[in-house]
């Protein structure tokens, strides 16, 4: 029978569970186990009141050649398992060499049968789904990184 280790963390504000396979400390900088420096990531806070009453946090981890991995987190989201799976799939595609433009195009073509919604940033833009919204954020992130690198 598998039982998780229970760890108390003051920084995290309480107890957390960790499997025995989870490393107890981070690999030292420079080791091959660490693919990206955590300082090379940016987290975006999204609001989509039609999908969740809580904010959705979308983290993009940048590597040497652009985005390397994606993570999503939300306090309450009915489709959380699907979004987590999708972000893992996109991360693996990026690491396998798929162009970021193809992934952004794929995200922007996704629609939600529940209907469209308007972004709450005051731009008046309409998005087809939460995945479409994430695609817009990713596109803006990539554009900003390219402009900063010029």
N, CA, C and O of each residue as an XYZ file, in Angstrom:
600
protein
N       0.847     -1.182      0.000
C       0.000      0.000      0.000
C       0.891      1.242      0.000
O       1.854      1.325      0.762
N       0.564      2.191     -0.848
C       1.343      3.415     -0.956
C       0.801      4.451      0.004
O      -0.397      4.734      0.007
N       1.673      5.018      0.819
C       1.297      6.115      1.712
C       2.225      7.283      1.443
O       3.443      7.107      1.416
N       1.678      8.470      1.243
C       2.536      9.626      0.981
C       3.224     10.102      2.254
O       2.715      9.910      3.358
N       4.370     10.714      2.087
C       5.022     11.387      3.196
C       4.241     12.657      3.487
O       3.811     13.346      2.562
N       4.056     12.968      4.744
C       3.386     14.210      5.118
C       4.461     15.181      5.565
O       5.273     14.869      6.436
N       4.460     16.349      4.970
C       5.487     17.345      5.241
C       4.809     18.623      5.699
O       3.821     19.051      5.103
N       5.334     19.237      6.755
C       4.804     20.523      7.193
C       5.726     21.610      6.671
O       6.940     21.557      6.870
N       5.153     22.578      6.011
C       5.927     23.678      5.461
C       5.321     24.991      5.921
O       4.171     25.295      5.603
N       6.091     25.769      6.669
C       5.604     27.082      7.102
C       5.413     28.003      5.911
O       4.457     28.776      5.853
N       6.344     27.910      4.952
C       6.274     28.785      3.774
C       5.008     28.525      2.970
O       4.415     29.457      2.426
N       4.590     27.261      2.891
C       3.403     26.912      2.113
C       2.132     27.044      2.942
O       1.027     26.905      2.418
N       2.289     27.311      4.225
C       1.123     27.565      5.054
C       0.403     26.324      5.538
O      -0.802     26.374      5.783
N       1.098     25.220      5.682
C       0.434     24.040      6.217
C       1.072     22.754      5.759
O       2.237     22.718      5.363
N       0.289     21.706      5.821
C       0.770     20.382      5.474
C       0.660     20.146      3.970
O      -0.258     20.642      3.316
N       1.589     19.399      3.445
C       1.511     19.001      2.047
C       1.919     17.540      1.955
O       2.603     17.016      2.834
N       1.499     16.901      0.898
C       1.799     15.489      0.693
C       2.832     15.358     -0.399
O       2.851     16.126     -1.361
N       3.698     14.362     -0.233
C       4.759     14.152     -1.200
C       4.974     12.649     -1.321
O       5.031     11.946     -0.312
N       5.093     12.161     -2.532
C       5.341     10.728     -2.709
C       6.789     10.432     -2.375
O       7.627     11.333     -2.337
N       7.074      9.173     -2.137
C       8.439      8.774     -1.807
C       9.383      9.017     -2.975
O      10.588      9.168     -2.777
N       8.842      9.055     -4.197
C       9.673      9.269     -5.384
C      10.041     10.734     -5.578
O      10.955     11.041     -6.343
N       9.350     11.637     -4.904
C       9.623     13.062     -5.044
C      10.927     13.411     -4.350
O      11.113     13.059     -3.185
N      11.836     14.094     -5.035
C      13.088     14.461     -4.375
C      12.835     15.396     -3.202
O      11.947     16.246     -3.256
N      13.606     15.236     -2.162
C      13.414     16.038     -0.953
C      14.092     17.398     -1.061
O      13.818     18.281     -0.249
N      14.940     17.581     -2.008
C      15.567     18.885     -2.202
C      15.749     19.114     -3.691
O      15.733     18.174     -4.486
N      15.918     20.356     -4.050
C      16.105     20.709     -5.456
C      17.516     20.308     -5.883
O      18.444     20.365     -5.076
N      17.686     19.906     -7.138
C      19.034     19.620     -7.630
C      19.879     20.892     -7.604
O      19.359     21.998     -7.751
N      21.152     20.723     -7.420
C      22.022     21.897     -7.405
C      22.085     22.515     -8.780
O      21.965     21.822     -9.790
N      22.272     23.812     -8.819
C      22.349     24.543    -10.081
C      23.505     24.002    -10.921
O      24.610     23.791    -10.421
N      23.230     23.785    -12.188
C      24.253     23.280    -13.081
C      24.136     21.792    -13.326
O      24.761     21.282    -14.256
N      23.367     21.082    -12.536
C      23.176     19.650    -12.762
C      22.203     19.444    -13.905
O      21.392     20.322    -14.198
N      22.274     18.308    -14.546
C      21.423     18.037    -15.696
C      19.966     17.829    -15.313
O      19.095     17.877    -16.182
N      19.674     17.598    -14.034
C      18.290     17.384    -13.605
C      17.455     18.655    -13.687
O      16.230     18.588    -13.786
N      18.102     19.801    -13.646
C      17.372     21.070    -13.645
C      17.355     21.609    -15.067
O      18.382     22.049    -15.584
N      16.173     21.575    -15.702
C      16.097     21.977    -17.098
C      16.038     23.492    -17.268
O      16.604     24.029    -18.221
N      15.363     24.182    -16.362
C      15.239     25.633    -16.494
C      15.355     26.278    -15.124
O      14.921     25.719    -14.117
N      15.932     27.435    -15.105
C      16.041     28.199    -13.873
C      14.653     28.724    -13.512
O      13.990     29.320    -14.361
N      14.196     28.520    -12.280
C      12.846     28.987    -11.928
C      12.662     30.492    -12.075
O      11.532     30.975    -12.150
N      13.764     31.236    -12.117
C      13.635     32.682    -12.312
C      13.294     33.022    -13.754
O      12.941     34.161    -14.058
N      13.396     32.032    -14.652
C      13.082     32.253    -16.056
C      11.641     31.888    -16.375
O      11.341     31.476    -17.496
N      10.760     32.033    -15.421
C       9.351     31.736    -15.663
C       8.518     32.970    -15.335
O       8.923     33.832    -14.555
N       7.364     33.026    -15.944
C       6.458     34.136    -15.691
C       5.058     33.573    -15.524
O       4.617     32.735    -16.310
N       4.362     34.038    -14.494
C       3.012     33.576    -14.214
C       2.033     34.697    -14.517
O       2.204     35.833    -14.074
N       1.014     34.359    -15.274
C      -0.032     35.309    -15.650
C      -1.312     34.955    -14.899
O      -1.668     33.783    -14.776
N      -1.984     35.958    -14.409
C      -3.259     35.766    -13.715
C      -4.379     36.113    -14.692
O      -4.455     37.231    -15.201
N      -5.246     35.133    -14.941
C      -6.350     35.319    -15.881
C      -7.669     35.274    -15.125
O      -7.824     34.560    -14.135
N      -8.595     36.047    -15.618
C      -9.962     36.025    -15.081
C     -10.901     35.596    -16.200
O     -10.912     36.181    -17.283
N     -11.681     34.570    -15.919
C     -12.693     34.099    -16.854
C     -13.923     33.746    -16.023
O     -14.164     32.582    -15.704
N     -14.683     34.762    -15.683
C     -15.826     34.590    -14.781
C     -16.838     33.560    -15.283
O     -17.532     32.934    -14.482
N     -16.927     33.381    -16.597
C     -17.891     32.410    -17.114
C     -17.434     30.974    -16.876
O     -18.255     30.056    -16.894
N     -16.134     30.765    -16.652
C     -15.599     29.416    -16.461
C     -15.270     29.107    -15.008
O     -15.417     27.964    -14.577
N     -14.835     30.086    -14.257
C     -14.451     29.865    -12.870
C     -14.575     31.176    -12.113
O     -14.237     32.241    -12.630
N     -15.062     31.087    -10.888
C     -15.176     32.316    -10.098
C     -13.832     32.715     -9.487
O     -13.687     33.807     -8.937
N     -12.849     31.809     -9.593
C     -11.509     32.089     -9.075
C     -10.564     32.410    -10.226
O     -10.826     32.063    -11.378
N      -9.476     33.069     -9.901
C      -8.464     33.394    -10.912
C      -7.759     32.123    -11.371
O      -7.671     31.142    -10.632
N      -7.266     32.160    -12.592
C      -6.526     31.051    -13.174
C      -5.097     31.538    -13.375
O      -4.878     32.611    -13.938
N      -4.134     30.761    -12.920
C      -2.730     31.145    -13.015
C      -2.047     30.287    -14.070
O      -2.038     29.059    -13.981
N      -1.474     30.951    -15.070
C      -0.828     30.288    -16.202
C       0.654     30.634    -16.152
O       1.024     31.800    -16.294
N       1.508     29.626    -15.948
C       2.947     29.836    -15.834
C       3.634     29.344    -17.092
O       3.387     28.232    -17.558
N       4.498     30.185    -17.635
C       5.293     29.846    -18.816
C       6.752     29.828    -18.383
O       7.270     30.824    -17.878
N       7.409     28.695    -18.584
C       8.825     28.551    -18.243
C       9.622     28.728    -19.529
O       9.426     28.001    -20.503
N      10.520     29.702    -19.518
C      11.339     29.977    -20.692
C      12.668     29.250    -20.603
O      13.322     29.248    -19.561
N      13.059     28.630    -21.717
C      14.361     27.990    -21.850
C      15.266     28.860    -22.688
O      15.068     30.071    -22.789
N      16.256     28.239    -23.284
C      17.219     28.984    -24.108
C      16.597     29.474    -25.413
O      16.955     30.541    -25.910
N      15.666     28.697    -25.967
C      15.099     29.035    -27.277
C      13.618     29.392    -27.200
O      12.875     29.138    -28.148
N      13.185     29.966    -26.106
C      11.779     30.324    -25.965
C      11.087     29.471    -24.918
O      11.748     28.849    -24.086
N       9.770     29.436    -24.951
C       9.025     28.676    -23.944
C       9.422     27.197    -23.943
O       9.638     26.589    -24.991
N       9.510     26.647    -22.742
C       9.938     25.265    -22.578
C       8.879     24.406    -21.897
O       8.805     23.202    -22.144
N       8.062     25.011    -21.045
C       7.033     24.252    -20.328
C       5.920     25.193    -19.906
O       6.119     26.399    -19.765
N       4.729     24.606    -19.706
C       3.551     25.371    -19.300
C       2.905     24.687    -18.105
O       2.871     23.460    -18.019
N       2.395     25.494    -17.188
C       1.674     24.974    -16.033
C       0.432     25.822    -15.828
O       0.420     27.012    -16.142
N      -0.603     25.204    -15.303
C      -1.835     25.927    -15.017
C      -2.294     25.547    -13.619
O      -2.161     24.398    -13.200
N      -2.833     26.523    -12.907
C      -3.309     26.274    -11.558
C      -4.522     27.148    -11.293
O      -4.591     28.293    -11.738
N      -5.468     26.594    -10.566
C      -6.676     27.319    -10.196
C      -7.239     26.683     -8.941
O      -7.115     25.478     -8.722
N      -7.852     27.509     -8.131
C      -8.438     27.000     -6.898
C      -9.647     26.109     -7.173
O      -9.852     25.101     -6.496
N     -10.428     26.480     -8.149
C     -11.616     25.702     -8.488
C     -11.813     25.743    -10.004
O     -12.040     26.804    -10.586
N     -11.722     24.586    -10.620
C     -11.953     24.527    -12.046
C     -12.495     23.130    -12.355
O     -11.851     22.128    -12.045
N     -13.652     23.070    -12.952
C     -14.278     21.778    -13.209
C     -13.491     20.939    -14.205
O     -13.526     19.711    -14.130
N     -12.791     21.561    -15.123
C     -12.046     20.839    -16.157
C     -10.542     20.857    -15.896
O      -9.751     20.782    -16.837
N     -10.140     20.955    -14.636
C      -8.731     21.083    -14.275
C      -7.895     19.939    -14.840
O      -6.798     20.166    -15.351
N      -8.408     18.704    -14.752
C      -7.633     17.548    -15.220
C      -7.323     17.651    -16.715
O      -6.244     17.258    -17.157
N      -8.263     18.175    -17.481
C      -8.046     18.293    -18.922
C      -7.030     19.384    -19.248
O      -6.198     19.218    -20.140
N      -7.099     20.492    -18.524
C      -6.146     21.570    -18.770
C      -4.741     21.159    -18.364
O      -3.777     21.495    -19.052
N      -4.610     20.438    -17.255
C      -3.302     19.959    -16.822
C      -2.720     19.004    -17.860
O      -1.540     19.092    -18.199
N      -3.539     18.106    -18.355
C      -3.110     17.166    -19.382
C      -2.695     17.900    -20.661
O      -1.687     17.561    -21.281
N      -3.474     18.896    -21.042
C      -3.179     19.673    -22.242
C      -1.866     20.437    -22.103
O      -1.072     20.470    -23.043
N      -1.625     21.050    -20.944
C      -0.383     21.793    -20.725
C       0.817     20.854    -20.744
O       1.877     21.216    -21.256
N       0.663     19.650    -20.191
C       1.743     18.659    -20.231
C       2.025     18.248    -21.669
O       3.182     18.132    -22.073
N       0.967     18.029    -22.437
C       1.116     17.656    -23.843
C       1.814     18.760    -24.633
O       2.725     18.478    -25.412
N       1.399     20.007    -24.445
C       2.044     21.127    -25.140
C       3.511     21.260    -24.731
O       4.366     21.537    -25.572
N       3.802     21.066    -23.456
C       5.186     21.149    -22.980
C       6.043     20.088    -23.655
O       7.169     20.366    -24.067
N       5.516     18.876    -23.768
C       6.271     17.798    -24.418
C       6.450     18.069    -25.909
O       7.497     17.746    -26.470
N       5.454     18.652    -26.553
C       5.578     18.990    -27.969
C       6.676     20.025    -28.178
O       7.478     19.913    -29.105
N       6.707     21.030    -27.311
C       7.749     22.075    -27.393
C       9.124     21.439    -27.241
O      10.038     21.732    -28.012
N       9.269     20.572    -26.248
C      10.564     19.942    -25.990
C      10.963     18.986    -27.112
O      12.147     18.701    -27.291
N       9.977     18.488    -27.873
C      10.253     17.609    -29.011
C      10.588     18.391    -30.281
O      10.966     17.799    -31.292
N      10.451     19.711    -30.233
C      10.851     20.528    -31.366
C       9.725     21.113    -32.189
O       9.985     21.697    -33.241
N       8.481     20.981    -31.753
C       7.363     21.590    -32.476
C       7.462     23.108    -32.329
O       7.771     23.609    -31.248
N       7.205     23.830    -33.397
C       7.304     25.299    -33.381
C       6.236     25.892    -32.462
O       5.101     25.416    -32.419
N       6.613     26.925    -31.740
C       5.686     27.573    -30.811
C       4.510     28.187    -31.562
O       3.402     28.239    -31.029
N       4.729     28.647    -32.779
C       3.648     29.218    -33.584
C       2.557     28.204    -33.882
O       1.377     28.553    -33.911
N       2.940     26.949    -34.104
C       1.956     25.895    -34.360
C       1.119     25.616    -33.115
O      -0.083     25.369    -33.213
N       1.748     25.655    -31.958
C       1.016     25.414    -30.708
C       0.075     26.574    -30.419
O      -1.058     26.360    -29.987
N       0.529     27.790    -30.652
C      -0.334     28.964    -30.445
C      -1.532     28.905    -31.387
O      -2.659     29.177    -30.975
N      -1.295     28.552    -32.643
C      -2.396     28.449    -33.612
C      -3.399     27.381    -33.171
O      -4.609     27.578    -33.279
N      -2.894     26.257    -32.676
C      -3.764     25.191    -32.192
C      -4.605     25.660    -31.007
O      -5.798     25.365    -30.927
N      -3.981     26.386    -30.097
C      -4.701     26.892    -28.925
C      -5.773     27.907    -29.325
O      -6.873     27.909    -28.773
N      -5.447     28.757    -30.276
C      -6.397     29.800    -30.687
C      -7.588     29.251    -31.457
O      -8.624     29.912    -31.534
N      -7.465     28.059    -32.027
C      -8.563     27.445    -32.773
C      -9.522     26.660    -31.881
O     -10.571     26.216    -32.347
N      -9.182     26.485    -30.619
C     -10.023     25.712    -29.710
C     -11.234     26.527    -29.298
O     -11.117     27.705    -28.959
N     -12.397     25.896    -29.330
C     -13.610     26.601    -28.910
C     -14.308     25.815    -27.809
O     -14.102     24.611    -27.660
N     -15.122     26.503    -27.056
C     -15.869     25.906    -25.952
C     -17.340     25.858    -26.336
O     -17.896     26.881    -26.734
N     -17.987     24.701    -26.229
C     -19.402     24.627    -26.571
C     -20.296     25.466    -25.647
O     -21.449     25.742    -25.976
N     -19.756     25.870    -24.490
C     -20.536     26.727    -23.573
C     -20.668     28.145    -24.109
O     -21.537     28.899    -23.671
N     -19.822     28.503    -25.040
C     -19.913     29.830    -25.631
C     -18.679     30.672    -25.432
O     -17.765     30.308    -24.692
N     -18.669     31.808    -26.107
C     -17.559     32.748    -26.056
C     -17.692     33.659    -24.843
O     -18.736     33.709    -24.193
N     -16.602     34.381    -24.551
C     -16.661     35.415    -23.521
C     -15.692     36.532    -23.886
O     -14.768     36.338    -24.676
N     -15.916     37.694    -23.305
C     -15.070     38.852    -23.554
C     -13.984     38.924    -22.492
O     -14.224     38.625    -21.322
N     -12.786     39.325    -22.911
C     -11.689     39.504    -21.967
C     -12.011     40.663    -21.040
O     -12.620     41.653    -21.445
N     -11.597     40.527    -19.809
C     -11.876     41.560    -18.814
C     -10.776     42.602    -18.713
O     -10.691     43.323    -17.719
N      -9.931     42.685    -19.737
C      -8.841     43.657    -19.704
C      -9.225     45.002    -20.317
O      -8.394     45.905    -20.411
N     -10.484     45.132    -20.732
C     -10.948     46.381    -21.303
C     -10.694     46.515    -22.793
O     -11.025     47.542    -23.385
N     -10.111     45.496    -23.410
C      -9.793     45.564    -24.834
C     -11.005     45.270    -25.712
O     -11.019     45.616    -26.893
N     -12.016     44.635    -25.137
C     -13.198     44.287    -25.909
C     -13.010     43.053    -26.780
O     -13.879     42.726    -27.588
N     -11.872     42.360    -26.619
C     -11.613     41.162    -27.419
C     -12.480     40.008    -26.933
O     -12.739     39.857    -25.739
N     -12.914     39.209    -27.881
C     -13.741     38.049    -27.587
C     -12.901     36.788    -27.806
O     -12.173     36.684    -28.793
N     -13.009     35.831    -26.878
C     -12.276     34.581    -27.022
C     -13.263     33.423    -27.072
O     -14.329     33.466    -26.458
N     -12.884     32.382    -27.819
C     -13.761     31.232    -28.011
C     -13.771     30.263    -26.840
O     -14.741     29.531    -26.644
N     -12.688     30.258    -26.057
C     -12.572     29.302    -24.955
C     -11.450     29.752    -24.025
O     -10.729     30.707    -24.311
N     -11.321     29.049    -22.916
C     -10.226     29.327    -22.001
C      -8.890     28.966    -22.644
O      -7.896     29.659    -22.427
N      -8.854     27.902    -23.425
C      -7.616     27.518    -24.123
C      -7.239     28.596    -25.145
O      -6.057     28.895    -25.314
N      -8.225     29.179    -25.824
C      -7.981     30.292    -26.748
C      -7.378     31.467    -25.978
O      -6.433     32.102    -26.447
N      -7.921     31.750    -24.806
C      -7.414     32.826    -23.948
C      -5.955     32.548    -23.573
O      -5.119     33.450    -23.624
N      -5.645     31.295    -23.194
C      -4.267     30.933    -22.872
C      -3.358     31.102    -24.084
O      -2.207     31.514    -23.944
N      -3.869     30.785    -25.275
C      -3.100     30.974    -26.499
C      -2.766     32.431    -26.757
O      -1.665     32.747    -27.206
N      -3.719     33.331    -26.473
C      -3.461     34.769    -26.622
C      -2.380     35.234    -25.653
O      -1.499     36.012    -26.019
N      -2.454     34.752    -24.416
C      -1.449     35.111    -23.405
C      -0.077     34.591    -23.836
O       0.919     35.309    -23.734
N      -0.021     33.356    -24.312
C       1.241     32.779    -24.766
C       1.810     33.562    -25.948
O       3.013     33.814    -26.009
N       0.944     33.944    -26.884
C       1.389     34.722    -28.037
C       1.958     36.072    -27.596
O       3.001     36.496    -28.094
N       1.285     36.743    -26.674
C       1.785     38.028    -26.166
C       3.107     37.855    -25.426
O       3.988     38.709    -25.522
N       3.250     36.759    -24.691
C       4.494     36.473    -23.962
C       5.650     36.272    -24.941
O       6.726     36.843    -24.765
N       5.424     35.464    -25.965
C       6.473     35.192    -26.967
C       6.848     36.464    -27.703
O       8.029     36.719    -27.937
N       5.851     37.269    -28.074
C       6.116     38.535    -28.767
C       6.933     39.478    -27.873
O       7.873     40.119    -28.343
N       6.575     39.561    -26.594
C       7.293     40.431    -25.662
C       8.738     39.954    -25.478
O       9.651     40.776    -25.403
N       8.951     38.655    -25.406
C      10.304     38.118    -25.271
C      11.135     38.377    -26.517
O      12.322     38.688    -26.419
N      10.514     38.250    -27.702
C      11.235     38.527    -28.949
C      11.582     39.998    -29.053
O      12.679     40.338    -29.496
N      10.670     40.885    -28.655
C      10.942     42.324    -28.710
C      12.017     42.721    -27.706
O      12.814     43.619    -27.976
N      12.047     42.061    -26.553
C      13.066     42.356    -25.551
C      14.437     41.881    -26.006
O      15.455     42.463    -25.632
N      14.467     40.817    -26.819
C      15.737     40.268    -27.293
C      16.333     41.017    -28.459
O      17.499     40.803    -28.791
N      15.579     41.879    -29.087
C      16.078     42.622    -30.263
C      16.974     43.757    -29.879
O      17.471     44.473    -30.749
